[in-house]
């Protein structure tokens, strides 16, 4: 039985989308392979639990999966220095943990933290003499370039060279969208299709499915959060740097003329406090902010919405794919995609006809499309159900898991 060492930063019970995806992948293949996971102490939403504090490594078992947890500092997502400290401490401790695992046949690392996730895979390959699969969830430095997180050309060019080195060293590169494969090839023509595999992320469509608003748990969520009789426009996910939510929020007061319309933001992230402060300062009342929902409750919160927002900032095409789109399609809700033409998420919306799309930063058109969807309540129900049908036919969890198993078997 092959031993696979996953180096993936976030893992169960963290809420991060990549953590959930990688947890489900490991759960599904845990009896086909011997699996060890190197992951940070749980910390994504609620801080580090007390039982981990004062320790550098903690050994755990989750189902049939061995876990080596590594120490990371508490950090503030809004502070660049705090992020860097977190990344560096995780990198050092994850590198040391590579030698604490049994000899692996395959190292599987993801592109988090940026650049260094790939380097961890390279180091694992070299020192443990294993095959290396590099799973790119987000391209960097392209991502930080898009939002101008850094303007230092020397640093950006150095990051690109290092990440290209990781790609060169990988025995296979997995990207999560067709547009991301184009980005990879544009970086270096030698990263040909044979070395690059496209495997979409997913949602477990057997656990997340359409429910009517009259369902007792959905209606309970609605009433508990003061949303009864509201037309709900929801954003559910990371309220972070790459989604332009700090500007999209500025159109919300326009919809005060519709007393039954409510915008609901569920999640945490680097931009959440800024957006809340803007709403408080400007007395914006038609918006609610809620924390991440427990995994077993996500089906009810997603089904409470009438429309879901799936957004990316300008420049993110080919850089990452917002995983929230799979959950929205699974519950059969219509999507307003604020996404660039040719991006994977926009292609999915247009191919399935499960919503409408607008280019990022076109705020006037965003207002128009929200109004259009609000005025066509019967039509949008049909849109949403088309998304569910498309997902069942093309984007099931088993389809993606089987692609990973084929890759792991044949590498």
C-alpha positions in Angstrom: 0.0 0.0 0.0 1.4 3.4 -1.0 2.2 5.8 1.8 1.1 9.4 0.9 2.3 12.3 2.9 0.0 15.3 2.6 1.4 18.7 3.5 -1.7 20.9 3.5 -1.7 23.6 6.2 -5.5 23.5 6.9 -7.2 20.2 7.8 -10.2 19.0 9.8 -11.7 20.7 11.8 -10.7 24.0 10.2 -13.4 25.7 8.1 -11.0 26.9 5.3 -12.3 25.7 1.9 -9.0 24.0 1.0 -9.0 22.3 4.4 -12.5 20.9 3.8 -11.6 19.7 0.3 -8.4 18.0 1.5 -10.1 16.5 4.5 -12.8 14.9 2.2 -10.1 13.7 -0.2 -8.2 12.0 2.6 -11.5 10.5 4.0 -12.4 9.0 0.7 -9.0 7.4 0.0 -7.9 6.5 3.5 -8.4 2.7 3.0 -6.7 2.7 -0.4 -3.5 4.3 0.8 -1.6 4.8 4.0 -2.1 8.5 4.7 -0.2 10.9 6.9 -1.2 14.6 7.1 1.0 17.5 8.2 -1.2 20.4 9.1 -1.2 23.5 11.3 -2.8 23.5 14.7 -6.5 24.3 14.1 -6.7 28.1 13.9 -8.7 29.3 10.9 -11.7 30.9 12.5 -11.7 30.7 16.3 -8.0 30.8 17.4 -5.8 27.9 18.5 -7.5 25.6 21.1 -5.8 25.5 24.5 -4.8 21.8 24.3 -2.2 22.7 21.6 -0.6 25.7 23.3 2.9 25.3 24.5 3.6 22.4 22.1 5.5 22.2 18.8 4.2 18.9 17.4 1.0 17.0 18.3 0.3 13.5 17.0 -3.3 12.7 16.3 -5.5 10.2 14.4 -8.6 11.1 12.6 -10.5 8.1 11.4 -7.7 6.0 9.6 -5.6 9.1 8.9 -2.4 9.9 10.9 -1.9 13.7 11.6 1.2 15.6 12.6 0.0 19.0 13.9 2.6 21.7 13.9 2.8 24.9 15.9 1.7 28.2 14.4 1.3 31.6 16.1 -2.0 33.3 16.6 -2.3 35.9 13.8 -4.2 38.9 12.6 -5.2 38.4 8.9 -5.4 42.2 8.4 -1.7 42.7 9.4 1.0 41.9 6.8 3.7 41.3 9.4 1.4 38.9 11.3 0.7 36.9 8.2 4.5 36.6 7.4 5.2 35.5 10.9 2.5 32.8 10.7 3.8 31.6 7.3 7.4 31.3 8.3 6.7 29.5 11.5 4.4 27.1 9.8 7.0 26.5 7.0 9.8 25.7 9.5 7.7 23.4 11.6 6.1 21.6 8.6 9.6 21.0 7.1 10.8 19.4 10.4 7.6 17.3 10.5 8.5 15.8 7.1 11.2 13.8 9.0 8.8 12.7 11.7 6.5 10.9 9.3 7.2 7.3 8.0 9.0 7.1 4.7 6.5 8.3 2.0 6.1 7.1 -1.6 4.4 10.3 -2.6 4.5 13.9 -1.2 1.3 15.8 -1.9 1.6 19.5 -1.1 -0.6 22.4 -1.9 0.1 26.0 -2.9 -0.5 27.3 0.7 1.2 29.1 2.2 2.0 30.9 -1.1 5.3 29.8 -2.7 6.5 28.0 0.4 3.8 25.2 0.0 5.5 24.2 -3.2 9.0 24.4 -1.6 7.8 22.0 1.2 6.9 19.5 -1.5 10.3 19.9 -3.2 12.1 19.4 0.1 10.0 16.4 0.9 10.8 14.9 -2.6 14.6 15.5 -2.2 15.1 14.5 1.4 12.6 11.6 1.6 13.2 10.4 -2.0 9.5 10.4 -3.0 7.4 11.4 -5.9 5.9 14.9 -5.7 2.4 16.1 -6.6 2.0 19.9 -6.4 -1.7 20.9 -6.0 -2.1 24.5 -7.0 -5.2 26.1 -5.5 -4.0 29.6 -6.0 -1.2 30.9 -8.3 1.2 33.3 -6.6 2.7 35.8 -7.1 -0.2 36.4 -9.6 -2.7 36.6 -6.8 -0.9 39.2 -4.8 -0.2 41.1 -8.1 -3.9 41.3 -8.9 -4.8 43.0 -5.7 -1.5 45.0 -5.5 -0.7 43.4 -2.1 3.0 44.0 -3.0 4.4 46.3 -5.6 8.0 45.2 -5.1 9.1 43.9 -8.5 12.2 42.1 -7.2 10.1 40.2 -4.6 7.4 39.3 -7.2 9.9 38.1 -9.8 11.7 36.1 -7.2 8.5 34.5 -6.0 7.6 33.5 -9.6 11.0 32.0 -10.2 10.8 30.0 -7.0 7.3 28.7 -7.8 8.3 27.8 -11.3 11.2 25.8 -9.7 8.6 23.9 -7.6 6.6 23.2 -10.7 9.6 21.9 -12.5 10.4 19.6 -9.7 6.9 18.2 -9.4 6.1 14.9 -11.0 2.6 16.1 -11.6 0.9 19.5 -11.1 -2.8 19.5 -10.3 -4.8 22.7 -11.0 -8.4 23.3 -10.1 -9.6 25.0 -13.3 -9.1 25.0 -17.0 -8.1 28.7 -16.9 -5.4 27.8 -14.4 -3.9 25.3 -16.8 -3.6 28.2 -19.3 -1.8 30.2 -16.6 0.6 27.4 -16.0 1.4 26.9 -19.7 1.8 30.7 -20.2 4.4 30.7 -17.4 6.5 28.0 -19.1 5.6 26.0 -22.3 7.5 23.0 -20.9 4.7 22.6 -18.3 2.7 20.6 -20.9 -0.6 19.0 -20.6 0.9 15.6 -19.8 2.4 16.9 -16.6 -0.6 19.0 -15.7 -3.9 17.5 -14.5 -7.1 19.6 -14.1 -9.3 18.3 -11.2 -12.1 20.5 -10.1 -12.8 21.1 -6.4 -16.2 19.9 -5.2 -18.9 19.8 -2.6 -20.4 16.6 -1.3 -23.6 16.7 -3.3 -25.1 13.8 -1.3 -24.9 16.0 1.9 -25.6 19.4 0.3 -28.8 19.4 -1.8 -31.8 21.6 -2.4 -34.3 22.3 0.5 -37.3 24.5 0.5 -37.4 27.6 2.7 -40.2 25.9 4.6 -37.9 23.1 5.7 -37.8 23.2 9.5 -34.1 23.7 9.8 -33.9 26.3 7.0 -36.8 28.3 8.4 -35.2 28.1 11.8 -32.0 29.6 10.4 -34.0 32.3 8.7 -36.0 33.2 11.8 -33.1 33.0 14.2 -31.2 35.6 12.1 -34.1 38.0 11.6 -34.5 37.2 7.9 -38.2 36.1 7.8 -40.0 37.3 4.7 -36.7 38.7 3.3 -35.4 38.3 -0.2 -31.9 37.1 0.8 -28.7 37.9 -1.3 -26.0 35.9 0.3 -22.2 35.7 0.2 -20.9 32.6 2.1 -17.2 32.1 2.4 -13.9 33.8 3.0 -14.4 37.6 3.4 -10.8 38.1 2.3 -8.5 40.1 0.0 -9.4 38.7 -3.4 -13.2 39.2 -3.7 -13.7 43.0 -3.9 -16.3 42.9 -1.2 -15.1 46.1 0.3 -16.3 47.9 -2.9 -19.4 45.8 -3.6 -20.8 46.7 -0.2 -21.0 50.3 -1.3 -23.9 49.5 -3.7 -26.0 48.0 -0.9 -27.7 51.2 0.2 -29.2 51.6 -3.3 -31.5 48.7 -2.5 -33.1 50.4 0.5 -36.0 51.1 -1.8 -36.8 47.3 -1.5 -37.7 46.8 2.2 -37.8 43.1 1.9 -34.2 42.8 0.4 -31.4 41.8 2.7 -27.7 41.1 2.1 -26.2 38.4 4.2 -22.4 37.8 4.6 -21.4 34.6 6.2 -17.8 33.9 7.1 -14.6 35.5 8.3 -11.6 37.1 6.7 -9.1 40.0 6.4 -11.8 42.4 5.0 -14.7 41.6 7.3 -13.9 44.3 10.0 -13.4 46.9 7.3 -16.7 46.1 5.7 -18.6 46.1 9.0 -17.0 49.4 10.0 -18.1 50.9 6.6 -21.7 49.7 7.2 -21.7 51.1 10.8 -20.3 54.4 9.7 -22.8 54.8 6.9 -25.8 53.4 8.9 -26.4 50.6 6.3 -29.2 48.6 7.8 -30.1 46.1 5.0 -27.1 43.8 5.7 -26.3 41.0 8.2 -22.9 39.6 9.1 -22.8 36.0 10.5 -19.9 33.7 11.5 -18.9 30.6 9.6 -21.6 27.9 10.0 -20.7 24.4 11.3 -20.2 22.0 8.4 -23.3 20.1 9.3 -25.4 23.3 9.2 -24.1 24.7 5.9 -26.9 23.0 4.0 -29.5 25.1 5.8 -27.7 28.5 5.5 -27.0 28.0 1.8 -30.7 27.0 1.2 -31.9 30.1 3.0 -30.7 32.4 0.2 -32.6 33.5 -2.9 -29.4 34.5 -4.7 -25.8 33.8 -4.0 -22.9 36.0 -4.9 -19.8 34.3 -6.3 -17.1 36.9 -6.8 -13.4 37.5 -7.6 -11.4 40.7 -7.9 -10.3 41.8 -11.3 -7.1 40.0 -12.4 -7.9 36.7 -10.6 -8.9 34.8 -13.8 -6.6 31.9 -14.2 -5.2 32.4 -10.7 -7.8 30.7 -8.5 -11.4 29.3 -8.5 -13.9 30.3 -5.8 -14.9 26.9 -4.3 -18.1 28.3 -3.0 -19.6 27.9 -6.4 -19.9 24.2 -5.9 -22.0 24.5 -2.8 -24.3 27.0 -4.4 -24.9 24.8 -7.4 -25.5 21.8 -5.1 -28.4 23.6 -3.3 -29.8 24.7 -6.6 -29.7 28.4 -6.1 -29.2 31.0 -8.8 -25.8 32.8 -8.9 -24.8 36.3 -9.6 -21.2 35.8 -10.8 -18.9 38.8 -10.5 -16.2 37.2 -12.5 -14.0 37.7 -15.5 -14.9 36.2 -18.9 -13.1 32.9 -19.5 -12.6 32.2 -15.8 -13.5 28.7 -14.6 -16.3 29.8 -12.3 -17.9 32.1 -14.9 -17.6 29.3 -17.5 -19.5 26.9 -15.1 -22.3 29.5 -14.7 -22.6 30.1 -18.4 -22.3 26.5 -19.4 -25.0 25.4 -16.9 -27.1 28.6 -17.3 -27.5 28.7 -13.5 -27.2 32.5 -13.2 -26.0 35.7 -14.7 -22.5 37.2 -14.8 -21.0 40.6 -14.6 -17.4 41.8 -15.0 -15.6 42.7 -11.8 -15.7 46.4 -10.8 -18.7 47.1 -13.0 -20.8 48.3 -10.0 -23.6 49.8 -12.0 -24.1 46.6 -13.9 -24.0 44.6 -10.6 -26.9 46.8 -9.4 -28.8 46.2 -12.6 -28.4 42.4 -12.4 -29.4 42.2 -8.8 -32.5 44.2 -9.6 -33.2 41.9 -12.6 -33.0 38.8 -10.5 -35.1 40.3 -7.8 -37.8 41.2 -10.3 -37.8 37.7 -11.9 -38.3 35.3 -8.9 -39.9 32.5 -10.9 -37.2 32.5 -13.6 -34.3 32.4 -11.0 -35.7 29.3 -9.4 -35.3 27.5 -12.8 -31.8 28.9 -13.1 -30.8 27.5 -9.8 -32.1 24.0 -10.5 -30.2 23.9 -13.8 -27.0 24.4 -11.7 -27.9 21.4 -9.5 -28.5 19.3 -12.6 -25.2 20.3 -14.2 -23.3 19.5 -11.0 -24.9 16.1 -10.8 -23.9 15.3 -14.4 -20.4 16.8 -14.4 -19.0 17.9 -11.0 -19.7 15.3 -8.4 -17.3 14.6 -5.6 -16.8 11.0 -6.8 -15.7 12.2 -10.3 -12.9 14.4 -8.8 -11.9 11.8 -6.2 -11.5 9.1 -8.9 -9.3 11.5 -10.9 -7.0 11.8 -7.8 -7.0 8.1 -7.3 -6.0 7.5 -10.9 -3.2 10.0 -10.5 -1.9 8.5 -7.3 -2.1 5.0 -8.7 -0.2 5.8 -11.9 2.5 8.4 -10.8 
